Amino acid sequence: MAHLVELQNVRFEHHRTGQALGIGSCSPRISWHYTAHSPDCRDWLQTAYEIEITLGGHTRVYRVESSESVLVPWPANPLLSRQIALVRVRGYDSISTPTAWSAAATVEAGLLQLSDWSCQFITSNEPADLDTPRLPLLFQHEFVLSPALVSSVARARVYATAHGLYDLSINTTRVGDQLLAPGWTEYDARLEYQTYDVSSLLQPGFNTIAIEAAEGWFSGRIGYTGGERNIWGTELAVLAMLIVDYTDGQSEVLVKTGNGWFWTRSATRSAEIYDGEHFDAQYDPVHDGLWKPVSTLALDRPDILAAPLGPPIRATEQVAVRKLITSPTRKIILDFGQNLVGYIRVSVSDDSLLEGKTITLRHAEVLDQGEIATRPLRFAKATDKLTLSGKPLEWTPKFTFHGFRYAQVDGLDDWSSITFTAIVIHSDMARTGWFKCSNPLINQLHSNIVWSMRGNFVGLPTDCPQRDERLGYTGDLQVFARTGNFLYDTCGVLSTWLQGVAADQARDGKGVPPMFSPNVHRKKPNFRAAVWGDCTVIAPWELYQSFGDVDLLRTQYQSMSDWVEKGITRDERGLWDPKCTFQLGDWLDPYAPPKEPARAATDPQLVADAYLVRVTDLMAQISKALGSPDATDRYLQRASSLRKAFQEEYVTPNGRLASDSQTAFALAIYFDLLPSARAREVAANRLAYRIRYHDRFKIGTGFAGTPIIGHALTQCGKSHIFYRMLMHKKNPSWLYPVTMGATTIWERWDSMLPDGSINEGEMTSFNHYALGAVGDWLHRTVGGLYALEPGWKRFAVSPVPGGGLQFAETQHKSPYGRIEFDWKLAGNGRQLKATLLVPPNTVAEVRLPGQLVQEVGSGRYEYEVAIEPGDWPPLPIYPPYMPHDDDKP
């Protein structure tokens, strides 16, 4: 029987397909989507589904009448620790015709009970110097297996974690492909463990399990202005169990950390997150090491051990050297052609002539007068060293990472037998969004946004990946969340991170979240700041809109309400109290002095109060989604009161604002803060006038206004004004860095000045995703795609052509399946031709220019409509006596 659609991609919680090994849920929610076999398959909707679960040798089918196919409830008995289930799904259409069964998907539970952990942390027995870096350690245990026992192994799993970072091997074979395990969390609230399938690595006779460990984030130097050590503890320790299941159904803990293990110094002689790693290939710890019995530490908090909620950090790409540069001081510099995050793999085919030599790699994002620019790194050395042994080898660092395009190589005279390759690492999230248009500079801008996101999602969302910071700033993520959710499936990574934000907020006790999580300033009170603190509300909401996970809202609701109810210091009207806190406001707007990024053009109190109204509105919507009518009404009333107070404080009767700035007007328009349609029209006209006259299409926003301004102008029918801003190439603008050769988004609009020199400001990163929040506008407005219901079951197709673009192509891999939409202009720009692919079990509202809204179901559609092109480009306003310094696109 031929089926119209195929059910694919059965997955569990927010784990990627085929990667549900050792998950932490006993009743994992299940998702899938459909793919049509033919574009002629129109209006296919699921009306019911069946889930077949094979568990403990028994198979049962569960039928549910529902159109849902994302995060549906687990229908069977809860999984037990380490239990495996095979899951197949099929769906039924509107006439009760079933699809074929999906391929079987495997889900395996991790250790779900505290009593499952029977091991102890092990550490060295030497006292630590608390003021110096911890030297990496190697822990090892040997055990003997008979041939009969090995042949009877059905499966073998290692469950491992560390206070620090660890790298696991069995019989000299590295286990798994995860990097920088166990990742970075609020370690005293959540310490993640990893599950590894080691069934094929056990062998008859002697076996060796080895765990190399380094300080990582746990006790290493973290934070700016020199940072702090030992934030979460002083002992470098590992925890692991090897559990084997046999073919007769029995199982045993074959190996566990505790007495009987030994430790020695590792061949990794030093390893720090900021400063880099030194590996000595001449030193063989197995033969040269002084092995000592371990000391044990009690596992006194098994309740904080948790399975990951999202994908691990992995190596995802290799980048070859594009060219070798000889600097003015005769240094050899590798140029990889792309600013990236990871490290360099060194491959030596024959180093007999290099025995004993130490190669030094110093990393940097840009060049300064032909030399690597190290000033932006501040106190981070970002330097890796490799001491050669006289034998061939392939080496990469294990316990550090760098943000770089360039690397200076010292200590190498003979290059004939050595190659260097950049290895790109990041959280291995599924890619979900793609965009392309007719303007190559815009395409490069989009590429820069993607690369900055990849580089700043190394386990959690960070501000930057290169200097002595690399922290999980709440404000940066909040402004970028929509863009990030278009590009990748962020839900697993951000769910974990938001739980850390909530844990530190609860520790604060005053409802104030940390500026960054994990919080490296734990000895200081959390800092109250709008935009940053508002992340507790905005980020979960945006995740819900993108991925449809209402449980995430439920999990984070206490954090949200604590911030809104307790964390914000208010005046008698309910607005922010300006006497009680310093606001960061529109951080890093281009008008702020280089060394004072908070001195923006927009009143920081206006920014804070605008965001306060916004998050109060969202609290009403979130409460409604969670089925809480009383809270919904309370927040609706409070938002109305706050909106009126905002208008009294900042808005004139005819729509002018106390701050005459791009950000002020954008926030007032987009957050619906104006008292009337007339005031909104005045504000929109004033914003457009300011952009044309005062700013002459240069961007004038910082962190708070950048994600908003394009949408505000589009809402007011002035997308042509924003198109012109987007196409601007002089500083400050989105395309200025592109014209300067940028391959990632910069922290400042002018991190590099037009003469090629580096901005004098202390905060001058060349990989900072926040200002890349314009990616959301590219996907929504140029590409025309956005969700109308949480999870994209219902979505809009509403392109706004402009900017001289001749075509745009957008794809989005939603939780319900892949959406494709492209448009192009013909007939001298008076015809728009478009093609749309709607996945099965979804509905699209098509809103083409000048046409009535059309609702369509699944299938492929082609459109051709007449449009009236507007005047392009809009012109700046100059006094008649002033020469034009125009930058026409």
TORSE-951592 format. One record per residue (C-alpha): residue in one letter; x, y, z. Coordinates in steps of 0.1 Angstrom, whole numbers. Each point is the difference from the previous one (the first is absolute). Layout:
BEGIN
REC  rest      X      Y      Z
REC     a      X      Y      Z
...
***
This chain:
BEGIN
REC  rest      X      Y      Z
REC     m      0      0      0
REC     a     14     34    -10
REC     h      0     26     28
REC     l     -4     37     -6
REC     v     23     10     28
REC     e     28    -16     20
REC     l      3      4     38
REC     q     36      8      8
REC     n     24     13     26
REC     v    -14    -17     31
REC     r     18     17     29
REC     f     -3      4     38
REC     e     -1     32     20
REC     h     25     24    -15
REC     h     26    -26    -10
REC     r     10     -3    -36
REC     t    -13    -30    -20
REC     g     20    -31      9
REC     q     17     16     30
REC     a    -23     -9     29
REC     l     26    -19     19
REC     g     -1      4     38
REC     i    -27     25      2
REC     g    -13     13     33
REC     s    -37     -3     -5
REC     c    -20    -31     10
REC     s    -29     10    -22
REC     p     16     17    -30
REC     r    -23     20    -23
REC     i      1    -11    -36
REC     s      0     21    -32
REC     w      0     -8    -37
REC     h     -8     17    -33
REC     y    -13    -10    -34
REC     t     15      4    -35
REC     a    -22     -2    -31
REC     h     10    -23    -27
REC     s    -15     23    -26
REC     p     -6     38     -2
REC     d    -35     -9    -11
REC     c     -7    -13     35
REC     r    -23     29     12
REC     d    -16      8     33
REC     w     13    -32     19
REC     l     -9      2     36
REC     q      6    -25     28
REC     t    -32     -9     19
REC     a     14    -28     21
REC     y     33    -18      7
REC     e     12    -33     13
REC     i     31     -5     20
REC     e     15    -35      2
REC     i     23     -5     30
REC     t     21    -31      5
REC     l     11     -1     36
REC     g     14    -28     21
REC     g     -8    -25    -28
REC     h    -36     10     -3
REC     t    -15     21    -28
REC     r    -31     21      4
REC     v    -17     25    -23
REC     y    -16     32     13
REC     r    -25     19    -21
REC     v     -8     37      6
REC     e    -25     22    -18
REC     s     20     31     -6
REC     s     16     22    -26
REC     e     30      7     21
REC     s     34    -15    -10
REC     v     24     21     21
REC     l      8     -9     36
REC     v    -29    -23      5
REC     p     -3    -18     33
REC     w     18    -34      6
REC     p    -29    -25      1
REC     a     16    -30     16
REC     n     12     -8     35
REC     p     30     22     11
REC     l     34    -12     -9
REC     l     22    -14     27
REC     s     37     10      3
REC     r     20    -13    -30
REC     q    -31    -14    -16
REC     i     -2     -1    -38
REC     a    -31      5    -21
REC     l     -6     -4    -37
REC     v    -26     25    -14
REC     r    -18      0    -33
REC     v    -27     25    -10
REC     r    -26      2    -27
REC     g    -26     26     -7
REC     y    -36      1    -14
REC     d    -14     26    -24
REC     s    -34     15     -2
REC     i    -15    -31    -16
REC     s     17    -23     26
REC     t     26    -13    -25
REC     p     32     -9     19
REC     t     35      8    -11
REC     a     26    -27      1
REC     w     17     -6     33
REC     s     31     22      6
REC     a     34    -15      4
REC     a      5    -12     36
REC     a     16     26     22
REC     t     20    -10     31
REC     v     -2     19     33
REC     e     21    -10     29
REC     a     -4     13     35
REC     g     30     11     21
REC     l      4     -3     37
REC     l    -33     13     13
REC     q      2     -9     37
REC     l     25     14     25
REC     s      7    -35     12
REC     d     13     -9    -35
REC     w     32     17      8
REC     s     23    -23     20
REC     c     33     16     -8
REC     q     21     27     16
REC     f     18     30    -13
REC     i     37     -6     -3
REC     t     28     26      2
REC     s     37      3      6
REC     n     13      0     35
REC     e     22     30     -4
REC     p     -9     34     15
REC     a    -10     26    -25
REC     d     15     35     -3
REC     l    -32     21     -2
REC     d     17     29    -18
REC     t     14    -20    -29
REC     p    -15    -21    -28
REC     r     -8    -36      7
REC     l     23    -23    -20
REC     p    -19    -26    -21
REC     l     -2    -35     15
REC     l     -3    -35    -14
REC     f    -21    -26     19
REC     q      2    -36     -9
REC     h    -14    -34      9
REC     e      9    -35    -13
REC     f    -23    -30      0
REC     v      0    -35    -16
REC     l    -28    -15    -20
REC     s     -3    -36    -10
REC     p     -8     -9    -37
REC     a    -32    -16     11
REC     l    -11     31     19
REC     v      8     24    -29
REC     s    -19    -22    -24
REC     s    -31      1     23
REC     v     -1     38      1
REC     a    -32     13    -15
REC     r      7     37      7
REC     a     25     20     20
REC     r     -5     36     11
REC     v     23     25     18
REC     y    -17     28     20
REC     a     25     27      7
REC     t      4     36     12
REC     a     26     22     17
REC     h      8     29     21
REC     g     19     16    -28
REC     l      2    -13    -36
REC     y      7    -36     -9
REC     d     10    -22    -30
REC     l     -8    -37      2
REC     s     18    -30    -17
REC     i     -2    -37      2
REC     n     30    -21    -12
REC     t     15     32    -14
REC     t    -30      7    -22
REC     r    -18     33      7
REC     v    -36     -5      9
REC     g    -27     20    -17
REC     d      2     32    -20
REC     q    -10     24     27
REC     l     23     29      8
REC     l      5     20     31
REC     a    -21    -24     21
REC     p    -19      4     23
REC     g     -5     36    -13
REC     w     -6     31     21
REC     t    -30      3     23
REC     e     -7     14     35
REC     y     19    -30     14
REC     d    -14      1     35
REC     a    -35     -1    -14
REC     r      4    -22    -31
REC     l     30    -22    -10
REC     e     -6    -18    -32
REC     y     12    -35     -6
REC     q      6    -16    -34
REC     t    -10    -35    -12
REC     y     23    -19    -23
REC     d     -5    -32    -19
REC     v     33    -20      5
REC     s    -14    -34    -10
REC     s     26     -5    -28
REC     l     30     12     20
REC     l      2    -28     26
REC     q     25    -28     -7
REC     p     11    -33     14
REC     g     29      3     25
REC     f     13     33     13
REC     n    -22     31     -4
REC     t      9     36      9
REC     i    -24     28      6
REC     a     17     34      2
REC     i    -15     34      7
REC     e     20     31     -6
REC     a    -12     31     18
REC     a      7     37      1
REC     e    -13     29     20
REC     g    -24     15    -27
REC     w    -26     24     13
REC     f     -4    -18     34
REC     s     32     13     16
REC     g     18     18    -28
REC     r      3     38     -4
REC     i    -33     13    -13
REC     g    -12     36     -4
REC     y     13     34    -11
REC     t     26     23     16
REC     g     22    -30      9
REC     g    -29    -23      9
REC     e     -4    -23     30
REC     r     11    -35      8
REC     n    -17    -28     19
REC     i    -35     14     -5
REC     w    -17    -33      4
REC     g     27    -19     19
REC     t     37     -8      4
REC     e      2    -37     -7
REC     l      5    -14    -35
REC     a    -20    -32      1
REC     v    -17    -26    -23
REC     l    -30    -23      5
REC     a     -8    -30    -22
REC     m    -16    -34     -1
REC     l      2    -27    -26
REC     i    -31    -21      0
REC     v     -4    -32    -21
REC     d    -31    -18    -10
REC     y      4    -37    -10
REC     t    -19    -21    -24
REC     d    -16    -19     28
REC     g    -17     31     13
REC     q     23      6     29
REC     s     19     32      5
REC     e     29     12     22
REC     v     20     31      9
REC     l     33    -12    -15
REC     v     21     30      8
REC     k     -6     31     21
REC     t     21     28     12
REC     g     12     -5     36
REC     n     29    -18     17
REC     g     21    -21    -24
REC     w      5     29    -25
REC     f     33     18     -4
REC     w     10     34    -13
REC     t     30     17    -15
REC     r      9     32    -18
REC     s    -14      1    -36
REC     a     20      7    -32
REC     t    -22     30     -2
REC     r     23     22     21
REC     s    -24     29      4
REC     a    -35      8    -11
REC     e    -21     31      6
REC     i    -31     13    -17
REC     y     14     35     -7
REC     d     37     -7     -2
REC     g      2    -32    -20
REC     e     16    -34      2
REC     h     35    -14      0
REC     f      5    -37    -11
REC     d     33    -17      4
REC     a      2    -30    -24
REC     q     34    -10     14
REC     y    -17     -9     33
REC     d    -18    -34      2
REC     p    -19      0     33
REC     v     -7    -38     -2
REC     h     38     -7      1
REC     d     15     32     13
REC     g    -26     10     25
REC     l      2     -4     38
REC     w    -32    -18      7
REC     k    -17      5     34
REC     p    -32    -12     16
REC     v    -29     24     -3
REC     s    -18     17     28
REC     t    -38     -3      0
REC     l    -26     27      6
REC     a    -35     -9     11
REC     l    -28      5    -25
REC     d    -20     21     24
REC     r    -23     16    -26
REC     p    -12    -27    -24
REC     d    -32     21     -4
REC     i     19     25    -22
REC     l     12    -26    -25
REC     a    -21      4    -31
REC     a     -1    -13    -36
REC     p      5     26    -27
REC     l    -32     16    -15
REC     g     16      8    -33
REC     p     29     -9    -24
REC     p     36     -1     12
REC     i     29     21    -13
REC     r     15    -17    -31
REC     a     25      7    -28
REC     t    -22      9    -29
REC     e     23     13    -28
REC     q     36      2    -11
REC     v     15     31    -16
REC     a     32     -1    -19
REC     v     26     28      1
REC     r     -8     25    -27
REC     k     33     17     -1
REC     l     33      5     19
REC     i      9     35      9
REC     t     33     14     10
REC     s     -4     29     24
REC     p     21     32      0
REC     t     20    -15     29
REC     r      6    -32    -20
REC     k    -26    -21     19
REC     i    -18    -28    -19
REC     i    -37      3      3
REC     l    -27    -25    -11
REC     d    -31     15    -15
REC     f    -30    -23     -1
REC     g    -22     25    -18
REC     q    -28     -3     25
REC     n     -3     13     36
REC     l    -10    -32     18
REC     v     -1    -17     34
REC     g     19    -32      8
REC     y     37     -8     -2
REC     i     27    -11    -24
REC     r      9    -36     -8
REC     v     37     -6     -5
REC     s      9    -29    -22
REC     v     36    -11     -2
REC     s     10    -28    -24
REC     d     37     -2     10
REC     d     14     23     27
REC     s     33    -18      5
REC     l     17     33     -9
REC     l    -23     18     24
REC     e      4    -21     31
REC     g     -1     20     32
REC     k    -11     32    -18
REC     t    -31     18     13
REC     i    -24     15    -24
REC     t    -20     30     13
REC     l    -33     11    -15
REC     r    -13     34     10
REC     h    -36      7    -11
REC     a    -16     32    -10
REC     e    -31     12    -18
REC     v     15     28    -21
REC     l     33     16     -9
REC     d     13     33     12
REC     q     25     16    -23
REC     g      8    -34    -14
REC     e      5    -17     34
REC     i    -24    -21     19
REC     a    -22     23     22
REC     t      2    -12     36
REC     r    -13     32     18
REC     p    -37    -10     -5
REC     l      8    -33     18
REC     r      8     20     32
REC     f     13    -25     26
REC     a     -5    -32    -21
REC     k     32    -14    -14
REC     a    -19    -22    -26
REC     t     32    -19     -6
REC     d      5    -38     -6
REC     k     34    -17      1
REC     l     10    -34    -14
REC     t     34    -16      9
REC     l      9    -26    -26
REC     s     14    -35      7
REC     g     17    -10    -32
REC     k    -30    -22    -10
REC     p    -29      7    -23
REC     l    -31     12     18
REC     e    -33     18     -4
REC     w     -9     23     29
REC     t    -28     23      9
REC     p     -6     17     34
REC     k    -26    -17     22
REC     f     -7     26     27
REC     t      0     34    -16
REC     f    -14     19    -30
REC     h      7     32    -17
REC     g    -17     26    -22
REC     f     23      7    -29
REC     r      5      4    -37
REC     y     38      4      3
REC     a     27    -19     19
REC     q     36     10      3
REC     v     24    -30     -1
REC     d     32      1     20
REC     g     27    -25      5
REC     l     -3    -17    -34
REC     d     28      1    -25
REC     d     -8    -30    -22
REC     w    -35      0    -14
REC     s      4    -30    -24
REC     s    -17    -26     22
REC     i    -26     20     19
REC     t    -35     12     -8
REC     f    -24     22     19
REC     t    -38     -3     -2
REC     a    -26     21     19
REC     i    -27    -21     17
REC     v    -33     17      5
REC     i    -19    -10     32
REC     h    -34     10     15
REC     s    -31    -15     15
REC     d    -11    -25    -27
REC     m    -35     15     -5
REC     a    -21     -9    -30
REC     r      1     28    -27
REC     t    -35     13     -6
REC     g      2     32    -20
REC     w     15     11    -33
REC     f     -2     33    -19
REC     k     14     13    -33
REC     c     -7     30    -21
REC     s     13     18    -31
REC     n     23     23     20
REC     p     33    -17      7
REC     l      8     24     28
REC     i    -32     -9     18
REC     n      8    -37     -5
REC     q     34      6     16
REC     l    -17     18     29
REC     h    -23    -31      5
REC     s     30    -23     -1
REC     n     17     22     26
REC     i    -30     -3     22
REC     v      0    -38     -3
REC     w     38     -2      7
REC     s     -4     22     31
REC     m    -28    -21     13
REC     r     20    -32     -5
REC     g     30     15     17
REC     n    -20     12     30
REC     f    -20    -31      6
REC     v     27    -21     15
REC     g    -21    -18     26
REC     l    -19     32      8
REC     p     -7     34    -15
REC     t     30     23      6
REC     d      8     36     -8
REC     c     34     -8    -17
REC     p     23    -29     -5
REC     q     35     14      1
REC     r      9     24     29
REC     d     -1     -3     38
REC     e    -38      0      2
REC     r    -19    -26    -21
REC     l    -29      3     24
REC     g    -37    -10     -4
REC     y    -14     36      0
REC     t    -38      1      3
REC     g     -4     32    -19
REC     d     20    -12    -31
REC     l    -21    -31     -2
REC     q    -33     18      5
REC     v      5     24    -29
REC     f     13    -29    -23
REC     a    -25    -27     10
REC     r    -24      4    -29
REC     t     29     -1    -26
REC     g     16    -29     17
REC     n    -32    -20      0
REC     f     -4      5    -37
REC     l     35    -13     -7
REC     y      3    -30     24
REC     d    -20    -21     23
REC     t     11     17     32
REC     c    -26    -14     23
REC     g     21    -27     17
REC     v     31     23      6
REC     l    -21     30     12
REC     s    -23    -21     22
REC     t     31    -11     19
REC     w     14     35      2
REC     l    -33     16     11
REC     q     -2    -25     28
REC     g     35     12     11
REC     v    -12     36     -1
REC     a    -30    -10     22
REC     a     22    -18     24
REC     d     23     30      5
REC     q    -30     23      2
REC     a    -15    -22     28
REC     r     34      1     18
REC     d     -1     38     -1
REC     g    -33     -1     19
REC     k    -12     34    -13
REC     g    -13    -11    -33
REC     v     29     15    -19
REC     p     16    -22    -27
REC     p     37      1     -6
REC     m     14     21    -28
REC     f     16    -32    -14
REC     s     -5    -36      8
REC     p     18    -20     12
REC     n      7     29     25
REC     v     37      6      5
REC     h     -7     28     24
REC     r    -17    -21     26
REC     k     15     20     29
REC     k    -18     32    -12
REC     p    -37      7     -1
REC     n    -17     -4    -33
REC     f     -2     32    -20
REC     r    -35     13     -8
REC     a     -2     11    -37
REC     a    -28      1    -25
REC     v      5    -17    -33
REC     w     24    -24     17
REC     g    -23    -11     28
REC     d    -29      0    -25
REC     c     16    -30    -16
REC     t    -17    -21     27
REC     v    -33      8    -17
REC     i      8      7    -36
REC     a     23    -30     -8
REC     p    -24    -27     12
REC     w    -28     17    -19
REC     e     20      0    -32
REC     l      9    -36      5
REC     y    -36     -9      4
REC     q    -10     19    -31
REC     s     27    -18    -20
REC     f     -2    -35     13
REC     g    -34     -3     17
REC     d     13    -13     34
REC     v    -26     12     25
REC     d     18    -20     28
REC     l     30     23     -4
REC     l    -23     29      9
REC     r    -13    -19     30
REC     t     36     -8     11
REC     q     11     36     -2
REC     y    -31     16     13
REC     q     13      5     35
REC     s     31     17    -13
REC     m    -21     23    -22
REC     s    -24     10     28
REC     d     28      4     25
REC     w     16     25    -23
REC     v    -31     20     -8
REC     e    -14     -2     35
REC     k     31      4     22
REC     g     30      7    -20
REC     i     -9     33    -15
REC     t      2     31     22
REC     r    -30     22     -7
REC     d    -12     35      6
REC     e    -35      8     12
REC     r    -14     -5    -35
REC     g     15    -34     -5
REC     l     28     12    -24
REC     w     36     -6      7
REC     d     13     22     28
REC     p     28     21    -14
REC     k     14      6     35
REC     c      7    -36      7
REC     t     20    -14    -29
REC     f     23      8    -29
REC     q    -13    -11    -33
REC     l     21    -12    -29
REC     g    -27     12    -24
REC     d      7     -1    -37
REC     w     35    -15      6
REC     l     26      7    -27
REC     d    -20     22    -22
REC     p     23     18    -25
REC     y     -4     34     17
REC     a     15    -13     33
REC     p     37      9      6
REC     p     23    -30     -6
REC     k      8     -3     37
REC     e    -35      7     13
REC     p    -23    -24    -19
REC     a    -30      8     23
REC     r     -1     37     -9
REC     a    -24     -6    -29
REC     a    -22     25    -18
REC     t    -32    -14     16
REC     d     -9      6     36
REC     p      8    -33     17
REC     q    -31      4     22
REC     l    -22      3    -31
REC     v     16    -33    -12
REC     a     -6    -17     33
REC     d    -36     11      3
REC     a     -8     -9    -36
REC     y     13    -35      6
REC     l    -19     -2     33
REC     v    -33      5    -18
REC     r     11    -26    -25
REC     v      8    -27     25
REC     t    -32      7     19
REC     d    -20     -4    -32
REC     l     19    -33     -6
REC     m     -8    -12     36
REC     a    -37      3     -9
REC     q      5    -20    -32
REC     i     21    -26     18
REC     s    -25     -3     29
REC     k    -27     -6    -26
REC     a     20    -27    -18
REC     l      4    -17     34
REC     g    -37      1      7
REC     s      1     26     28
REC     p    -29     25     -5
REC     d      5     18     32
REC     a     37      7     -7
REC     t     -9      9    -36
REC     d    -25     27     12
REC     r     24     13     26
REC     y     28      5    -25
REC     l    -23     15    -26
REC     q    -12     26     25
REC     r     35      7     11
REC     a     13      4    -36
REC     s    -28     25     -7
REC     s     10     20     31
REC     l     36     -1     -9
REC     r     -7     10    -36
REC     k    -18     31     12
REC     a     28      9     24
REC     f     25     -4    -28
REC     q    -20     24    -21
REC     e     -3     25     27
REC     e     38     -1      6
REC     y     14     -1    -35
REC     v    -26      7    -27
REC     t    -13     34    -10
REC     p    -37      2    -10
REC     n      9      0    -37
REC     g     23    -29      0
REC     r     35     15      6
REC     l     22    -17     26
REC     a     23     12     27
REC     s     29    -16    -18
REC     d      1     10    -36
REC     s     19    -31    -11
REC     q     -4    -30    -23
REC     t     -2    -24     30
REC     a    -26     21     19
REC     f    -24      2    -30
REC     a      6    -37    -10
REC     l     -8    -12     35
REC     a    -31     22      3
REC     i    -14    -12    -33
REC     y      9    -37      2
REC     f    -10     -4     37
REC     d    -33     19     -7
REC     l      7     27     26
REC     l    -17     29    -18
REC     p    -34     13     10
REC     s    -17      3    -34
REC     a      3     -8    -37
REC     r      8     37     -6
REC     a     28     -1     25
REC     r     13    -32    -16
REC     e     -1     17    -34
REC     v     19     30     13
REC     a     26    -23     17
REC     a      5    -20    -32
REC     n      5     32    -21
REC     r     24     14     25
REC     l     20    -32      1
REC     a      2      0    -38
REC     y     10     37      0
REC     r     26     -5     25
REC     i     15    -29    -20
REC     r      0     20    -32
REC     y     12     33     15
REC     h     19     -4     32
REC     d     15    -35     -7
REC     r     -2     -1    -38
REC     f     -8    -37      1
REC     k     27    -10     24
REC     i    -10    -22     28
REC     g     -4     17     34
REC     t    -10    -28     23
REC     g     18    -22     25
REC     f     -9    -33     16
REC     a    -36     11     11
REC     g    -10     16    -33
REC     t     17    -21    -26
REC     p    -23    -30      0
REC     i    -31     23     -1
REC     i      6     28    -24
REC     g     -6    -19    -33
REC     h    -32    -15     13
REC     a    -12     34     13
REC     l      5     16    -34
REC     t    -16    -29    -19
REC     q    -31      2     23
REC     c     -4     36    -10
REC     g      3     -6    -37
REC     k     35     13     -2
REC     s     20    -31     -8
REC     h     17     19    -28
REC     i     16     22     26
REC     f     14    -30     17
REC     y     11    -16    -32
REC     r     21     31     -7
REC     m     15     -2     35
REC     l      7    -37     -6
REC     m     18      8    -33
REC     h     21     28     15
REC     k     37     -7     -2
REC     k     16     28     20
REC     n      7     -2     37
REC     p    -22     -6     19
REC     s    -20    -26    -19
REC     w     -5    -37     -4
REC     l     19     -1    -32
REC     y     29     22     11
REC     p     17    -30     17
REC     v     -7    -21    -31
REC     t     18     25    -22
REC     m     29     -1     25
REC     g      3    -38     -6
REC     a    -19    -12     32
REC     t    -10    -36      0
REC     t    -19      2     34
REC     i    -21     27     17
REC     w     20     26     20
REC     e     -7     11     36
REC     r      1     36    -11
REC     w    -12     15    -32
REC     d     35     12     -5
REC     s     22    -26     18
REC     m     24      8    -29
REC     l      3     35    -12
REC     p      0      9    -37
REC     d     38      4      0
REC     g      3    -36     12
REC     s      9      9     35
REC     i    -18    -16     30
REC     n    -25     20     20
REC     e     16     12     32
REC     g    -28    -12     22
REC     e      7    -28     24
REC     m    -29    -20    -13
REC     t     10     -7    -35
REC     s    -10    -35    -10
REC     f     -2    -10    -36
REC     n    -24    -29      7
REC     h    -31     12     19
REC     y    -34    -11    -13
REC     a    -22     27     17
REC     l      1     25    -29
REC     g     -8    -29    -23
REC     a    -36      0     13
REC     v     -9     16    -34
REC     g      0    -36    -12
REC     d    -35     -3     13
REC     w    -12     28    -23
REC     l     17    -17    -30
REC     h    -19    -32      6
REC     r    -33     16     10
REC     t     -2     30    -23
REC     v     22     -7    -30
REC     g     -5    -38      1
REC     g    -36      4     12
REC     l     -2    -29     24
REC     y    -11      1     37
REC     a    -21    -21     24
REC     l    -36      9      7
REC     e     -4    -28     26
REC     p     27    -14     23
REC     g     21    -26    -17
REC     w    -10     11    -36
REC     k    -30    -22     -4
REC     r    -16     32    -15
REC     f     23     25    -16
REC     a      0     31    -22
REC     v     15      6    -34
REC     s      2     37     -2
REC     p     30     14    -20
REC     v      7     37     -3
REC     p     22      4    -32
REC     g     22     30     -1
REC     g     35     13      3
REC     g      7     -6    -37
REC     l      0    -38      7
REC     q    -10    -21    -31
REC     f     -6    -32     19
REC     a      1    -16     34
REC     e      0    -37     11
REC     t     -9    -11     35
REC     q     -3    -35     15
REC     h    -10     -8     35
REC     k      1    -35     15
REC     s    -28      4     25
REC     p    -10    -26     26
REC     y    -28    -10    -24
REC     g     23     -3    -31
REC     r     19     20    -26
REC     i    -16     32    -13
REC     e     14     15    -32
REC     f     -8     33    -15
REC     d     17     21    -27
REC     w    -10     30    -20
REC     k     14     19    -29
REC     l     -9     31    -19
REC     a     -7      2    -37
REC     g    -15     24    -25
REC     n     22     30     11
REC     g     -9     -7     36
REC     r    -37      1     -5
REC     q     -6    -38      3
REC     l      7    -22     29
REC     k      4    -37     -6
REC     a      1    -22     30
REC     t      2    -37      9
REC     l    -11    -15     33
REC     l      3    -34     15
REC     v    -22     -7     30
REC     p      8    -32     19
REC     p    -28    -25      9
REC     n    -20      6     32
REC     t      5     38     -1
REC     v    -19     30    -14
REC     a     14     31    -15
REC     e    -16     35     -3
REC     v     14     15    -32
REC     r      1     38      0
REC     l     15     11    -32
REC     p      3     38     -8
REC     g    -34     15    -10
REC     q    -18    -34      3
REC     l    -26    -13     24
REC     v     11    -25     26
REC     q     -2    -35    -13
REC     e      1    -31     23
REC     v     16    -31    -15
REC     g      9    -34     13
REC     s     29    -23    -10
REC     g     13      0    -35
REC     r     20     20    -25
REC     y    -14     32    -12
REC     e     10     25    -27
REC     y    -11     36      0
REC     e      3     29    -24
REC     v    -14     34     11
REC     a      3     36    -12
REC     i     17     24     24
REC     e      6     37     -1
REC     p     37      7      7
REC     g      7     29     22
REC     d     26     26     -5
REC     w     34    -13      6
REC     p     23      9     16
REC     p    -15     25     26
REC     l     22     30      2
REC     p     17     16     30
REC     i     -9     36      8
REC     y     28     25     -3
REC     p      0     38      3
REC     p      3     16    -34
REC     y     34     14      8
REC     m     15    -33     13
REC     p     18    -24    -24
REC     h    -16    -34     -1
REC     d     20    -28     16
REC     d    -24    -26    -13
REC     d      4    -37      0
REC     k    -25    -12    -25
REC     p     -5    -38     -1
***
